[in-house]
Amino acid sequence: MQIIAIISIVLAVILAASLYFLLSGYNRREQEKREELHKLDIEKYEELKENDVFYGEDITDKDRELLDKMKNYDFYQKLEERLDTYVGFFGTEAVRKTKNDNNWVGQFFEAVRNKYSYARGINSGSRGTDSLYGYIALNTSALQVFEYFDLVVVCYGAYDDPETFATYYDGFLRSVKNQNEKCEIYCIIEANAEGYNENAETVRQLCALYGGICIDMNEYFEKHGIDYSMTLNGIAPNAYGDIEYLNAVMDTIEENLESGRRVTRENRVNFSTTRNFDNYKFVSMSDMKKISDTVYEFSSSGKMATLVYKISSGGGNTKVYVNGKKVMTCDIRYGDSDELGVILISSELGSMNRIRIETASEDVALKIYGVALSGAK
């Protein structure tokens, strides 16, 4: 009897193992099939977009359905149906990707692709700049590549000036929603060894006003027993901290998928102080009138103007005049980097303004990209 029992157990184990390998192979093939179909959907959508046939007579019902989904679905609906998603990261050192450094933002795109659907986007992290930089990067750089974002992850506040932070942060979130009302927003409060600064509560409040989700990394560190040795300077994550930031965002996505969250168009803020961030336009140096190799001029409407330049070790004083009056003198030198530099010229301009830029040398002039303007009616 014992021999029969042993033989039965062995046969059962062999059968279970065979079924496991068969099912594993089947599941793998099904997964590969879904991924191939998904890639075809993406390619089809991009082809339709490229050819500008969105709702032409030749479009099939299936193509029309795909385009409707890409246009109207929110981030979570697209993940559920394995549709292409577009994600933008904006912040300072916590999200900044340096050369040859695959930080948590780079790992995020790979993690989403492996677990949910094909995700792509940009990392506009920068060093030592504030949320005004995010606003410029969103409008100047991002839209040259992506028509809109399904998810924006924002990480400002640790280094921002409290006097201007609320206005700049609000203007940035407003601009995100102006581009895509159904964009999901994750506002990160960075882990800080010195505790919360006065901008943390502003992040929490403005995030709620725009219907976003606040991810407090201080709370996350405490909940999971993580100490601040996971940071480089008490704030910016190191390689170990990168893993925790990635886990926090991925956990947030999973929780919202499980709860069936949907992003609505209901949350819109209309503070008068941030209307100056509407109607964005960019005037490049090549579009300005060249007075000399070091002097450029142009006239334009707008309430707010920001100088945009390439961060470079070869700096020098640059003077900016508005309607004949000098409003600022700045040195654009800030080390060697591929990043943008931004300096606010004024947020209280008249309805029409003549702006003149005088640089210290021709080399400095070549490092200025132009002027971003907004607030025109």
VENHU-V76521 format. One record per pair of residues at least 12 apart in sequence whose ideal C-beta (glycine too) atoms are under 10 Angstrom apart, sorted by the first residue. I is the first residue (numbers start at 1). J is the second residue. D is the distance in whole Angstrom. If there is no record, write none. Layout:
# VENHU-V76521
i: <I;I>
j: <J;J>
d: <D;D>
This chain:
# VENHU-V76521
i: <34;34;35;35;35;35;37;38;38;38;38;38;38;39;39;41;41;41;41;41;41;41;41;41;41;41;42;42;42;42;42;42;42;42;43;44;44;44;44;44;45;45;45;45;45;45;45;46;46;47;48;48;48;48;48;49;49;49;53;54;54;55;55;66;66;66;69;69;70;70;70;70;70;70;70;71;71;71;71;72;73;73;73;73;73;74;74;74;74;74;74;74;74;74;74;74;74;75;75;75;75;75;75;75;75;75;75;75;75;75;75;75;75;75;75;76;76;76;76;76;76;76;76;76;76;76;76;77;77;77;77;77;78;78;78;78;78;78;79;79;79;79;79;79;79;79;79;79;79;80;80;80;80;81;82;82;82;83;83;83;83;84;84;84;84;84;85;85;85;85;85;85;85;85;85;85;85;85;85;86;86;86;86;86;86;86;86;86;86;86;86;86;86;86;87;87;87;87;87;87;87;87;87;87;87;87;87;87;87;87;87;87;87;88;88;88;88;88;88;88;88;88;88;88;88;88;88;88;88;88;88;88;88;88;89;89;89;89;89;89;89;89;89;89;89;89;89;89;89;89;89;89;89;89;89;90;90;90;90;90;90;90;90;90;90;90;90;90;90;90;90;90;90;90;90;91;91;91;91;91;91;91;91;91;91;91;91;91;91;91;91;91;91;91;92;92;92;92;92;92;92;92;92;92;92;92;92;92;92;92;92;92;93;93;93;93;93;93;93;93;93;93;93;93;93;93;93;94;94;94;94;94;94;94;94;94;94;94;94;94;94;94;94;94;94;95;95;95;95;95;95;95;95;95;95;95;95;95;95;95;96;96;96;96;96;96;96;96;96;96;97;97;97;98;98;98;98;99;99;101;101;102;102;103;103;103;103;103;103;103;103;103;103;104;104;104;104;104;104;104;104;104;104;104;104;105;105;105;105;105;105;105;105;105;105;105;106;106;106;107;107;107;107;107;108;108;108;108;108;108;108;108;108;109;109;110;111;111;111;111;111;112;112;112;112;115;115;115;116;116;116;116;119;119;120;120;121;121;121;121;121;121;121;121;122;122;122;122;122;122;122;122;123;123;124;124;124;124;124;124;124;124;124;125;125;125;125;126;126;126;126;126;126;127;127;127;127;127;127;127;128;128;128;128;128;129;129;129;129;129;129;129;129;129;129;130;130;130;130;130;130;130;130;130;130;130;130;130;130;131;131;131;131;131;131;131;131;131;131;131;131;131;131;131;131;131;131;131;132;132;132;132;132;132;132;132;132;132;132;132;132;132;132;132;132;132;133;133;133;133;133;133;133;133;133;133;134;134;134;134;134;134;134;134;134;134;134;134;135;135;135;135;135;135;135;135;135;135;135;135;135;135;135;136;136;136;136;136;136;136;136;136;136;136;136;136;136;137;137;137;137;137;138;138;138;138;138;138;138;139;139;139;139;139;139;139;139;139;139;140;140;140;140;140;140;140;140;140;140;141;141;142;142;143;143;146;146;147;147;148;148;148;148;148;148;149;149;149;149;149;149;150;150;150;150;150;151;151;151;151;151;151;151;152;152;152;152;152;152;152;152;152;152;152;152;152;153;153;153;153;153;153;153;153;153;153;154;154;154;154;154;154;154;154;154;154;154;154;154;155;155;155;155;155;155;155;155;155;156;156;156;156;156;156;156;156;156;156;157;157;157;157;157;157;157;157;157;157;157;157;157;157;157;158;158;158;158;158;158;158;158;158;158;158;158;158;158;159;159;159;159;159;160;160;160;160;160;161;162;162;162;162;164;164;165;165;165;165;165;165;166;166;166;166;166;166;166;166;167;167;167;167;167;167;168;168;168;168;169;169;169;169;169;169;169;169;170;170;170;170;170;170;170;170;170;170;171;171;171;171;171;171;171;171;171;171;171;172;172;172;172;173;173;173;173;173;173;173;173;173;173;173;173;174;174;174;174;174;174;174;174;174;174;174;175;175;175;175;175;176;176;177;177;177;177;177;177;177;178;178;178;178;178;179;180;180;181;181;181;181;181;181;181;182;182;182;182;183;183;183;184;184;184;184;184;184;184;184;184;185;185;185;185;185;185;185;185;185;186;186;186;186;186;186;186;186;186;186;187;187;187;187;187;187;187;187;187;187;187;187;188;188;188;188;188;188;188;188;188;188;188;188;189;189;189;189;189;189;189;189;189;189;189;189;190;190;190;190;190;190;190;190;190;190;190;191;191;191;191;191;191;191;191;191;191;191;191;191;191;191;191;191;191;191;191;192;192;192;192;192;192;192;193;193;193;193;193;193;193;193;193;193;194;194;194;195;196;196;197;200;200;200;203;203;204;206;206;206;208;209;209;209;209;210;210;210;211;211;211;211;211;211;211;212;212;213;213;213;213;213;213;213;214;215;215;215;215;215;216;217;217;217;217;217;217;217;217;219;220;220;220;220;220;220;221;221;221;223;224;224;224;226;226;226;226;226;228;229;230;230;230;230;231;273;274;275;275;275;275;275;276;276;276;276;276;276;276;276;276;276;277;277;277;277;277;278;278;278;278;278;278;279;279;279;279;279;279;279;279;280;280;280;280;280;280;280;281;281;281;281;281;281;281;281;282;282;282;282;282;282;282;282;283;283;283;283;283;283;283;283;283;283;283;283;283;284;284;284;284;284;284;285;285;285;285;285;285;285;285;285;285;285;285;286;286;287;287;287;288;288;288;288;288;288;288;289;290;291;291;291;292;292;292;292;293;293;293;293;293;293;294;294;294;294;294;294;294;294;294;294;294;295;295;295;295;295;295;295;296;296;296;296;296;296;296;296;296;297;297;297;297;297;297;298;298;298;298;298;298;298;298;299;299;299;299;299;299;300;300;300;300;300;300;300;300;301;301;301;301;301;301;301;301;301;302;302;302;302;302;302;302;302;302;302;302;302;302;302;303;303;303;303;303;303;303;303;303;303;303;303;304;304;304;304;304;304;304;304;304;304;304;305;305;305;305;305;305;305;305;305;305;305;305;305;305;305;305;306;306;306;306;306;306;306;306;306;306;306;307;307;307;307;307;307;307;307;307;307;307;307;307;307;307;307;308;308;308;308;308;308;308;308;308;309;309;309;309;309;309;309;309;309;309;309;309;309;309;309;310;310;310;310;310;310;310;310;310;310;310;310;311;311;311;311;311;311;311;311;311;311;311;311;312;312;312;312;312;312;312;312;312;312;312;313;313;313;313;313;314;314;314;314;314;314;314;314;314;315;315;315;315;315;315;315;315;315;315;315;315;315;316;316;316;316;316;316;316;316;316;316;316;317;317;317;317;317;317;317;317;317;317;318;318;318;318;318;318;318;318;318;318;318;318;318;319;319;319;319;319;320;320;320;320;320;320;320;320;320;321;321;321;321;321;321;322;322;322;322;322;322;322;322;322;323;323;323;323;323;323;323;324;324;325;326;326;327;327;327;327;327;328;328;328;328;329;330;330;331;331;331;332;332;332;332;332;333;333;340;341;341;341;342;342;344;345;345;345;345;347;347;348;349;349;349;351;351;351;352;353;355;355;357;357>
j: <82;117;82;113;117;118;82;81;82;83;84;117;118;84;118;62;63;66;69;70;81;82;83;84;117;118;66;70;82;83;84;117;118;120;84;60;62;63;66;67;63;66;67;69;70;83;84;70;84;63;63;64;66;67;70;67;70;147;67;67;71;67;68;81;83;84;81;83;83;84;85;86;147;148;150;147;148;180;182;182;85;150;182;262;263;150;151;180;181;182;183;184;261;262;263;264;265;87;116;119;149;150;151;152;182;183;184;185;186;253;256;257;261;262;263;116;150;151;184;253;256;257;259;260;261;262;263;150;182;257;262;263;116;117;118;119;150;151;112;115;116;117;119;150;151;253;254;256;257;116;117;257;260;117;116;117;118;116;117;118;150;117;118;119;120;150;109;112;113;116;117;118;119;120;121;149;150;151;184;119;120;121;122;142;145;146;147;148;149;150;151;152;180;183;105;108;109;112;119;120;121;122;123;146;149;150;151;152;153;183;184;186;249;121;122;123;124;134;137;138;141;142;145;146;148;149;150;151;152;153;154;176;179;183;103;104;105;106;108;109;121;122;123;124;125;134;149;151;152;153;154;155;186;188;249;122;123;124;125;126;131;133;134;135;137;138;142;149;152;153;154;155;156;172;176;105;123;124;125;126;129;131;133;134;153;154;155;156;157;158;159;188;190;236;125;126;127;128;129;130;131;133;134;155;156;157;158;159;160;190;235;236;125;126;127;128;129;155;158;159;190;231;232;233;235;236;237;125;155;156;157;158;159;188;190;191;217;231;232;235;236;237;241;242;245;108;123;124;125;126;153;154;155;156;188;190;236;237;242;245;123;124;125;126;127;128;129;155;236;339;123;124;125;125;127;337;338;337;338;239;242;239;242;123;125;236;237;238;239;241;242;245;246;237;239;241;242;243;244;245;246;247;248;249;250;121;122;123;124;125;153;155;242;245;246;249;123;242;246;242;243;245;246;250;121;123;153;242;245;246;249;250;253;121;123;246;246;247;249;250;253;151;249;250;253;250;253;254;250;253;254;257;150;151;145;146;142;145;146;149;150;151;152;153;137;138;141;142;144;145;146;149;137;153;136;137;138;140;141;142;152;339;340;137;155;236;339;311;337;339;340;341;342;159;236;311;334;335;337;339;159;334;335;339;341;156;159;160;311;334;339;340;341;342;343;156;157;158;159;160;161;164;165;168;169;172;199;342;344;154;155;156;157;159;160;161;164;165;166;167;168;169;170;171;172;173;199;203;156;160;161;164;165;167;168;169;171;172;277;304;306;342;343;344;347;372;156;160;168;172;306;308;339;340;341;342;152;154;155;156;168;169;171;172;173;175;176;342;168;169;171;172;173;174;175;176;277;280;304;306;342;372;374;172;175;280;282;306;307;308;340;341;342;344;369;372;374;172;308;339;340;342;152;154;172;175;176;179;280;172;175;178;179;277;280;281;282;372;374;280;282;284;306;308;340;342;369;370;372;308;340;176;179;179;280;179;180;179;180;176;179;180;181;182;183;176;179;180;183;184;185;180;182;183;184;263;183;184;185;186;249;253;263;172;173;175;176;177;179;180;183;184;185;186;187;212;184;185;186;187;188;212;215;245;249;252;169;172;173;176;185;186;187;188;203;206;207;212;215;186;187;188;189;190;203;215;217;245;168;169;172;187;188;189;190;199;202;203;169;187;188;189;190;192;196;197;198;199;200;201;202;203;204;188;189;190;191;192;194;197;199;200;203;233;234;235;236;190;197;199;235;236;197;198;199;202;203;199;197;198;199;202;344;347;197;198;199;202;203;206;199;202;203;205;206;271;273;274;271;273;274;276;277;347;274;277;344;347;187;199;202;203;205;206;207;274;202;205;206;209;210;269;271;273;274;277;271;273;274;275;276;277;278;304;347;374;375;185;206;274;277;185;187;206;207;209;210;211;212;267;269;274;277;206;209;210;268;269;270;271;274;275;277;278;274;277;278;280;374;210;212;210;211;212;265;267;268;269;268;277;278;279;280;280;263;265;211;263;264;265;266;267;268;262;263;264;265;210;212;263;211;212;213;252;253;256;261;262;263;206;207;210;211;212;213;214;263;267;207;212;213;214;215;248;249;252;253;256;202;203;204;206;207;208;210;212;213;214;215;216;203;207;213;214;215;216;217;220;245;248;249;252;201;202;203;204;207;214;215;216;217;218;219;220;203;215;216;217;218;231;234;235;236;237;245;216;217;218;219;220;221;222;226;227;228;230;231;234;235;236;237;241;244;245;248;217;218;221;228;231;234;235;218;221;227;228;229;230;231;233;234;235;228;234;235;218;216;218;235;214;216;218;215;216;216;269;271;274;267;267;268;269;271;267;268;269;263;264;265;266;267;268;269;263;267;249;252;253;255;256;261;263;252;245;248;249;251;252;248;230;231;235;237;241;244;245;248;248;244;245;247;248;251;252;241;244;248;248;244;247;248;240;241;243;244;247;241;241;242;243;244;245;244;347;375;303;304;374;375;377;302;303;304;347;348;349;373;374;375;376;303;304;347;374;375;303;304;374;375;376;377;301;302;303;373;374;375;376;377;302;304;372;373;374;375;376;300;301;302;371;372;373;374;376;306;308;369;370;371;372;373;374;296;298;299;300;302;305;308;355;369;370;371;372;373;298;308;368;369;370;371;298;308;309;357;359;365;366;367;368;369;370;371;369;370;300;370;371;300;355;356;357;368;370;371;356;365;356;357;358;358;359;362;365;359;361;362;363;365;366;316;318;357;358;359;360;361;362;363;364;365;319;321;356;357;358;359;365;355;356;357;358;359;365;368;370;371;321;354;355;356;357;358;353;354;355;356;357;370;371;373;323;352;353;354;355;356;349;352;353;354;355;371;373;376;349;350;351;352;353;373;375;376;377;346;349;350;351;352;353;355;371;372;373;374;375;376;377;346;347;348;349;350;351;353;373;374;375;376;377;344;345;346;347;348;349;372;373;374;375;376;320;322;327;344;345;346;347;348;349;353;355;371;372;373;374;375;342;343;344;345;346;347;370;371;372;373;374;320;328;330;332;341;342;343;344;345;355;357;368;369;370;371;372;340;341;342;343;368;369;370;371;372;330;332;334;340;341;342;343;359;364;365;367;368;369;370;371;332;334;336;337;338;339;340;341;366;367;368;369;332;333;334;335;336;337;338;339;340;341;342;367;332;333;334;335;336;337;341;363;364;366;367;333;334;335;336;337;332;333;336;360;361;363;364;366;367;330;331;332;333;334;335;341;359;360;361;363;364;367;330;331;332;333;359;360;361;363;364;365;367;329;330;331;332;333;358;359;360;361;364;330;331;332;343;357;358;359;360;361;364;365;367;368;356;357;358;359;360;343;345;346;355;356;357;358;359;371;345;354;355;356;357;358;345;346;348;349;350;353;354;355;356;349;350;352;353;354;355;356;354;356;356;356;358;345;346;348;349;355;343;344;345;346;358;343;345;343;360;364;359;360;364;367;368;364;367;369;367;368;369;369;372;372;357;371;372;373;374;375;375;373;375;376;375;376;377;376;373;371;373;370;371>
d: <6;10;8;9;9;9;8;9;5;8;8;7;6;9;7;9;10;6;9;9;9;8;7;8;10;9;9;9;10;8;5;9;6;10;10;10;9;7;7;9;8;6;7;9;6;8;7;10;8;9;6;9;8;6;9;8;9;8;10;6;9;7;9;10;8;10;7;6;6;7;10;10;10;10;10;10;9;10;10;8;9;8;8;10;10;7;9;9;10;5;8;6;9;6;4;8;10;8;10;10;9;4;5;10;8;8;4;10;10;8;9;10;9;9;7;10;9;9;8;8;6;6;9;8;6;7;7;9;9;10;7;9;9;7;10;9;6;10;8;9;4;5;9;9;10;7;10;9;6;8;9;7;9;8;7;4;8;10;6;8;9;7;5;8;7;9;10;7;10;8;6;7;5;8;8;9;5;7;10;8;7;5;9;9;9;5;8;7;5;5;8;10;9;9;9;8;7;8;6;7;4;8;9;9;6;7;5;7;7;10;9;10;10;5;5;8;7;9;9;7;10;6;10;7;9;5;9;8;5;7;9;8;10;9;10;9;5;10;8;10;7;7;5;7;6;10;10;9;8;5;8;7;10;10;10;9;9;5;7;9;8;8;4;9;6;7;9;10;7;7;5;7;7;7;9;9;9;8;5;8;10;9;9;7;8;6;3;6;9;9;10;7;8;10;7;6;7;7;6;8;9;8;9;7;7;9;7;5;9;8;9;8;7;8;6;8;10;9;8;8;9;10;8;8;7;4;9;7;5;9;10;7;10;7;5;8;8;9;10;7;6;6;9;9;7;10;6;8;4;9;7;9;5;10;8;10;9;9;10;8;8;9;3;6;6;10;10;9;8;8;5;10;6;9;9;9;10;10;8;9;9;10;9;8;8;10;8;10;8;10;5;9;9;7;9;8;4;7;8;5;4;9;9;8;10;9;9;5;10;7;8;10;9;9;8;9;7;9;10;7;8;9;5;10;9;9;8;10;9;6;6;7;10;7;9;10;7;9;9;6;9;9;9;8;8;8;9;9;10;8;9;8;9;8;9;8;8;9;7;7;9;8;9;9;8;9;7;6;10;7;7;9;10;10;9;4;7;10;6;7;10;9;9;9;8;10;9;9;8;5;7;9;9;9;9;9;9;9;7;7;6;8;10;10;10;9;8;9;10;10;8;8;8;7;10;6;9;10;7;4;7;7;7;6;9;10;10;9;10;8;10;4;8;10;6;10;9;7;9;9;4;5;9;8;5;9;9;10;9;9;10;8;9;9;4;9;8;8;10;10;7;6;9;6;10;10;8;10;9;9;9;10;9;7;8;5;9;7;9;6;8;8;9;5;9;9;9;10;7;9;6;4;9;9;6;9;6;8;10;8;9;8;8;9;10;9;9;6;10;6;7;10;5;10;10;5;10;9;10;9;7;8;8;10;7;6;7;8;9;10;6;10;8;9;5;9;7;7;8;8;6;10;10;7;7;9;8;9;6;10;7;10;9;7;9;10;10;9;9;10;6;4;10;9;7;7;7;6;5;9;9;8;8;6;7;9;7;5;8;7;9;8;9;9;8;10;5;9;9;9;6;7;5;7;9;9;9;8;5;8;7;10;8;10;7;10;8;7;7;8;7;7;5;7;8;10;8;8;10;9;8;4;9;6;9;9;9;9;8;6;8;9;9;10;9;8;10;8;7;9;9;7;7;9;9;7;9;4;6;10;7;5;10;10;9;5;9;6;10;7;7;9;10;10;10;5;8;9;9;9;8;10;9;10;6;9;10;9;8;5;6;8;8;9;10;8;5;6;9;10;8;5;10;9;7;9;9;9;9;6;6;9;9;8;9;9;9;10;9;8;7;7;10;6;9;9;9;10;5;8;9;7;6;8;5;8;9;8;5;9;7;4;9;9;9;8;10;10;9;9;8;6;8;6;8;8;5;10;7;10;8;9;10;10;10;8;8;6;8;8;5;8;6;8;9;5;8;7;9;8;9;6;9;10;9;8;6;8;9;8;7;9;9;10;9;10;10;8;8;4;9;9;7;9;5;7;6;10;9;7;9;7;7;10;9;8;8;10;5;10;7;6;7;3;7;9;9;9;8;7;5;8;6;9;6;6;9;10;10;5;8;7;4;9;8;5;7;5;7;9;8;9;10;8;5;8;6;10;8;8;8;10;9;10;5;7;9;7;7;5;6;7;8;9;9;10;9;6;8;9;10;5;8;9;9;9;4;5;9;7;5;9;8;10;7;8;6;8;7;9;7;7;8;8;10;8;7;10;8;9;7;5;9;10;9;4;9;10;7;8;3;7;9;6;8;8;9;7;10;9;8;8;10;9;8;8;10;10;9;7;9;5;9;5;8;6;7;7;9;7;3;9;10;9;8;10;6;10;9;7;9;10;10;9;6;7;9;6;9;10;10;10;8;9;8;7;6;10;7;9;8;5;9;10;9;7;9;10;7;8;9;9;8;10;6;10;9;9;9;8;6;9;10;9;10;8;10;9;7;9;8;4;5;6;9;9;10;6;4;9;9;7;9;5;7;9;10;6;7;8;9;9;8;9;9;6;7;5;7;9;9;7;7;5;9;9;8;9;7;9;8;5;7;7;10;8;8;6;8;5;7;10;10;6;10;6;9;9;10;8;10;5;5;8;7;10;9;9;6;4;9;9;10;10;8;10;7;8;10;6;7;5;9;10;8;10;7;10;10;8;9;8;10;7;8;9;9;8;9;9;9;10;9;9;9;8;4;10;7;9;10;9;9;6;5;7;6;6;9;8;5;10;10;7;7;5;8;8;9;7;5;8;8;7;8;9;9;9;7;7;5;7;10;9;8;6;8;9;9;8;10;9;7;7;5;7;10;9;7;6;9;7;8;6;8;9;9;6;5;7;8;8;4;8;10;6;9;9;9;7;9;9;9;4;6;5;5;10;9;7;7;5;8;8;9;8;7;3;7;9;8;8;7;5;8;7;8;7;5;5;9;8;8;9;8;4;6;8;10;6;7;6;6;7;5;8;9;5;7;5;6;9;9;10;7;5;8;8;6;8;7;8;8;7;5;8;6;9;8;7;9;8;6;8;6;7;6;8;7;5;6;7;6;9;5;9;7;5;8;8;10;9;10;6;5;6;9;10;8;10;10;8;8;8;7;7;9;5;8;7;8;8;5;6;7;4;8;5;7;5;10;8;7;7;8;8;6;8;8;9;8;9;5;6;8;6;5;9;9;7;9;10;8;6;7;10;7;9;5;5;2;7;10;10;10;8;10;10;7;8;10;7;7;7;7;3;6;8;5;10;9;6;7;6;9;10;9;8;5;10;8;6;7;6;9;7;7;5;7;10;6;8;9;7;8;8;4;8;9;9;5;9;7;7;6;8;10;9;10;8;7;4;8;7;7;6;10;6;8;5;7;6;8;9;7;9;6;5;8;9;7;8;10;9;9;6;6;10;9;9;7;9;6;8;9;5;9;10;9;9;9;9;7;7;7;9;9;7;9;9;9;10;8;10;9;7;9;9;9;8;10;8;8;10;10;8;8;9;8;6;9;9;8>
